[in-house]
Structure formats: structure tokens, C-alpha cells
Amino acid sequence: MLILRTLAGGPLHGYAISRRIKQCSANVLDVEEGSLYPALNRMLLKGWLYAEWGVSDTNRKARFYRLTKDGEKQLAAEAEEFKKLITAIQLVMKTA
């Protein structure tokens, strides 16, 4: 969900995705390469992302990822499930 949400802002290469998640989470969440790239590949296979080669800000060849229409639908579904989960956790915390 975090990767999809990050790419909703536009195409990014892998390192930029990881850096953006870390920045947006006030340096709490750190998505490591060993988790990020397998997740990106799974999302490509599911049709949630599209990737193309380009050049990064540092003039390096990089693969840029962007959401597809199916990826946008998946993000909406996952965001809704996340809201339900947060609500359930809050209910338990109030009553436990």
C-alpha cells in the first residue's frame, strides 16, 4: 500500500520510492532494497505498475515505476481495508 500510495504522486525509481516513504514517515519507515524490489516485481506481474527505463537525477540509468489504472484501483481497495483495520484497533484499545 505504501509503495502504491507513493507512486500515486507520479513515476519514481526504486531508490526514490524508498527515500520518499522514509521522508513521509518522519524517518520511521525504512523500506530496504531486499523488500522493495521483490514487491515492485510482484506489482508489475499483477499489472498494478508499469516500468520503463530512464535516467535519474544523478545521470544514472534507472527503472521508473508508475501506477496503472489497476494499481489505482488496488490502492483504493487497500486504503479502505487499512481504514477498517485502524478503526478496529482503536476500538480494541478503548475497550481492552
C-alpha positions as CSV (number, residue, x, y, z in Angstrom):
1,M,0.0,0.0,0.0
2,L,2.8,2.4,0.8
3,I,4.5,1.9,-2.5
4,L,1.3,2.3,-4.4
5,R,0.5,5.5,-2.4
6,T,4.0,6.9,-3.1
7,L,3.7,6.2,-6.8
8,A,0.3,8.0,-6.9
9,G,2.3,11.2,-6.9
10,G,4.0,10.3,-10.2
11,P,6.7,8.0,-11.6
12,L,9.7,7.3,-9.4
13,H,12.7,4.9,-9.5
14,G,13.3,2.4,-6.7
15,Y,15.7,4.4,-4.6
16,A,13.4,7.5,-4.8
17,I,10.4,5.4,-3.7
18,S,12.3,4.2,-0.6
19,R,13.6,7.7,0.2
20,R,10.1,9.2,-0.2
21,I,8.5,6.6,2.2
22,K,11.2,7.3,4.7
23,Q,10.8,11.1,4.4
24,C,7.0,11.0,4.6
25,S,7.1,8.8,7.7
26,A,9.5,11.2,9.6
27,N,12.3,8.6,9.2
28,V,10.3,5.9,10.9
29,L,9.7,3.6,8.0
30,D,12.7,2.3,6.1
31,V,12.0,0.1,3.1
32,E,15.1,-1.9,2.3
33,E,16.1,-3.0,-1.2
34,G,15.6,-6.6,-0.3
35,S,11.9,-5.9,0.3
36,L,11.3,-3.1,-2.2
37,Y,12.4,-4.7,-5.5
38,P,10.7,-8.0,-5.0
39,A,7.5,-6.1,-4.1
40,L,7.9,-3.9,-7.2
41,N,8.3,-7.0,-9.4
42,R,5.2,-8.6,-7.9
43,M,3.2,-5.5,-8.5
44,L,4.5,-5.4,-12.1
45,L,3.3,-9.0,-12.6
46,K,-0.1,-8.2,-11.2
47,G,-0.5,-5.3,-13.6
48,W,-0.6,-2.6,-10.8
49,L,2.6,-0.9,-12.1
50,Y,4.2,-0.1,-15.4
51,A,8.0,0.4,-15.6
52,E,10.3,2.0,-18.1
53,W,14.0,2.8,-18.2
54,G,15.1,6.4,-17.8
55,V,17.9,8.5,-16.3
56,S,17.9,9.5,-12.7
57,D,18.7,13.0,-11.3
58,T,22.3,11.7,-10.8
59,N,22.6,10.7,-14.5
60,R,22.3,7.0,-13.8
61,K,20.2,4.5,-15.7
62,A,17.2,3.7,-13.6
63,R,13.9,1.9,-13.9
64,F,11.0,4.2,-13.3
65,Y,7.7,2.9,-12.0
66,R,4.2,4.3,-12.3
67,L,0.7,3.2,-11.3
68,T,-1.6,1.7,-13.9
69,K,-5.4,2.0,-13.7
70,D,-5.5,-1.4,-11.9
71,G,-2.8,-0.1,-9.5
72,E,-5.0,2.9,-8.7
73,K,-8.0,0.6,-8.0
74,Q,-5.8,-1.6,-5.8
75,L,-4.6,1.4,-3.9
76,A,-8.2,2.5,-3.2
77,A,-9.1,-1.0,-2.0
78,E,-6.1,-1.3,0.2
79,A,-6.6,2.2,1.7
80,E,-10.2,1.2,2.6
81,E,-9.1,-2.0,4.2
82,F,-6.4,-0.1,6.2
83,K,-9.1,2.3,7.5
84,K,-11.1,-0.7,8.7
85,L,-8.1,-2.1,10.4
86,I,-7.3,1.2,12.1
87,T,-10.9,1.6,13.3
88,A,-10.8,-2.0,14.7
89,I,-7.5,-1.4,16.5
90,Q,-8.9,1.8,18.0
91,L,-12.0,0.0,19.3
92,V,-9.9,-2.7,21.0
93,M,-7.6,-0.1,22.6
94,K,-10.6,1.8,24.0
95,T,-12.2,-1.3,25.5
96,A,-9.4,-3.6,26.4
